[in-house]
Amino acid sequence: MSIPADPDRTLEHARGGVLRVGASPDPGLVTAEGEKPSGPLVDIVEGFSESIDARAEWTVGSEETLVGLLEDGDLDLLVGGFTTESPWFERAGMTRGYPDIDGADGRNIVLLVPLGENAFLSELETYLDEEVGP
């Protein structure tokens, strides 16, 4: 067993395949107009997807709906206006806070991942540290 590990193999499934991403609209970070969401967080996730040779597949919804899909294993990653003060910490893993993401407007933005998927979380944070700073 390697450490960090993904009990449900999220990183292994996404690498070279499809990264299933939930997007909750938030002004300045994620816009949901048209077929695919857009905004700074969408651009970051598209870059991360490329870094692991994956294609991002997007689902737009409310935070509660998306967190439920994450818990059920139907999504791999959530983006939106989630911050280090998010009430979802008992139901999802979180990256460190990133205040320098365009559109963060002074908030410590976090991305949500399935609980316990630490290899995936580590790969994502490594990418975020390089792209937007620790």
Rosetta blueprint (number, residue, H / E / L):
1 M L
2 S L
3 I L
4 P L
5 A L
6 D L
7 P L
8 D L
9 R L
10 T H
11 L H
12 E H
13 H H
14 A H
15 R L
16 G L
17 G L
18 V E
19 L E
20 R E
21 V E
22 G E
23 A E
24 S L
25 P L
26 D E
27 P L
28 G L
29 L L
30 V E
31 T E
32 A L
33 E L
34 G L
35 E L
36 K L
37 P L
38 S E
39 G L
40 P H
41 L H
42 V H
43 D H
44 I H
45 V H
46 E H
47 G H
48 F H
49 S H
50 E H
51 S H
52 I L
53 D L
54 A L
55 R E
56 A E
57 E E
58 W E
59 T E
60 V E
61 G L
62 S L
63 E H
64 E H
65 T H
66 L H
67 V H
68 G H
69 L H
70 L H
71 E H
72 D L
73 G L
74 D L
75 L L
76 D L
77 L E
78 L E
79 V E
80 G L
81 G L
82 F L
83 T E
84 T L
85 E L
86 S L
87 P H
88 W H
89 F H
90 E H
91 R L
92 A L
93 G E
94 M E
95 T L
96 R L
97 G L
98 Y E
99 P L
100 D L
101 I L
102 D L
103 G L
104 A L
105 D L
106 G L
107 R L
108 N L
109 I E
110 V L
111 L L
112 L E
113 V E
114 P L
115 L L
116 G L
117 E L
118 N H
119 A H
120 F H
121 L H
122 S H
123 E H
124 L H
125 E H
126 T H
127 Y H
128 L H
129 D H
130 E H
131 E H
132 V H
133 G L
134 P L
